């Protein structure tokens, strides 16, 4: 390219192209180094005063690069700059050339801008089969429709220029929009035109026949007749050749006849208009060439950045188009077409058609692949030519499924249907997010439809050229969807079983959250839990946090997390998707037992301070009482300093040392007399054993928790079934062996290592040398002999 730039006679153009190439290369290299080094955020993006000395181009580009990629460490999932390619550089060059061309003298500028505008208009009209049309280039996609509405108002209201809004007040205009139109389109038009919202009429979609995303033509005709009877003027109808949600096309031929009958303006928009450039076009889309105006978005269709949208229209009065703002005498407005003028010439007709054709082939490839996948429903209007594929996961519940039987009363049926709808929506939302992460070049979008629910949309016309989607990416997308189906079906089947197990377990409460894509939500009700209050529970929050830590330490296939704060005021444990056959009874029992242990331990720690404080006070009272009893026993004479010493020398008092010890296990005070007499500290009461589950089962080596071992071919294979059965028999024999606590009469005495823990604790240090294993003397007699 450098050699080609040297052939350009104008040195300014050559330098501009060279600088643009160097700037783009510098930004791309800086992005690559940032991704490799993963450096920290630079402090150069902090706002500050304007420097006195100027900066060179390299410093400015470095500053732009820091502003573009400075927040990637804090937001790792943020969208990165796409590889725009050579055609993107041509489009960006158009913006730089526009600024340079605007410096020419007026005559050259007029000729050049007229040539650029006329060429671009002619090419677009021929490519998209819209003969004898005019073009308006605009940055905002909805701006062209707003200008078309102004043109329609000036055409239908001849005195609008003179009388203004008084004419509209006497006969209010009506703009008809489909219920499947882009969100916010009607409000934007009213704000731009200064019209009240009653001037908008929302036409519902079909409910009985045809697609539920197509405009109801019969109902539209009824609305038009009603408005005419009320003295209103039907002004304009906005139809869709590919709705924003699912890509369905309205019955354009029938709508065009209706508009001609009542003198309305018909405007078309939608992604399916791109297929007009192909050799084969469906009849429903081909009818759009007869409309009064249409809005095209060639930027995303062809992968061109910073390219304006185009509104093609037909009108014979240039004065009205000038008043409406569709044409302009300013050269700067005409230069908006320059980036598109350069890009169309760079791609050529074959390149434009090939990109649109490739996107349509990707949709057909995905549609054919999803037909072979079970439990996937495809919402496609035309299977042969639809460039948008919308699909969702669904599960047909069999007759043996517990979900339908759980609802027996007719009054509960609507709530059950809604709960099932929310459950499927949550699973589809999870599936869409997983597929987007696994295949980021697919450009999938998760959307919520009013009738179908949450669906996943694949629209390669809007994303394939920018993301570089290939056929291999579509095959990978189908494979990933196939691999996620077992997880979805298993989770959906276990939700009702989990709810029943939690309901039957004491201390656990099942939280009904159908928007959670997992097995379910559970909350542990501790002793001080106020069930009637929804306020924050600090004690319950600590218990659930510790419970979450314990569950994650089990290294199971399930995922556990704390409940979102906006879902409930109280803490809950959210259990994620199940990838295998999970033993729900073991899972619920483990949660209940673990939470109970955590509550008991936390309660013991919280009450320890109070128990110790009361124990100290009680010990002081007892010691004071013992001291008073000792004074009464010894007499008054022994308390006199000189007399007491002489009396103690002649008649010493045999007084034992008395004290108090606090048993933390039993929570009680004990005397220290036993310690001073026998020179051994008492063991006190044996602490209670930690409660364990009653249904804890023996696991095979390598088996993860909460997994059924005897269901399915994954647990016991044909080659290893005998060895696994032997391991189970050995485990049962070991668990069922009798304990040597009660030896048979006349049998040999067990060795000291097999004695009960109580005997070992009672003997303690007395077995440290003096006592032998065959010594059967009582433990109380030995201190007397030693004394």
Order of alpha helices (4+ residues) and beta strands (2+ residues): alpha-alpha-alpha-alpha-alpha-beta-alpha-alpha-alpha-beta-alpha-beta-alpha-beta-alpha-beta-alpha-beta-alpha-beta-alpha-alpha-alpha-beta-beta-alpha-alpha-beta-beta-alpha-alpha-beta-beta-alpha-beta-beta-alpha-alpha-beta-beta-alpha-alpha-alpha-alpha
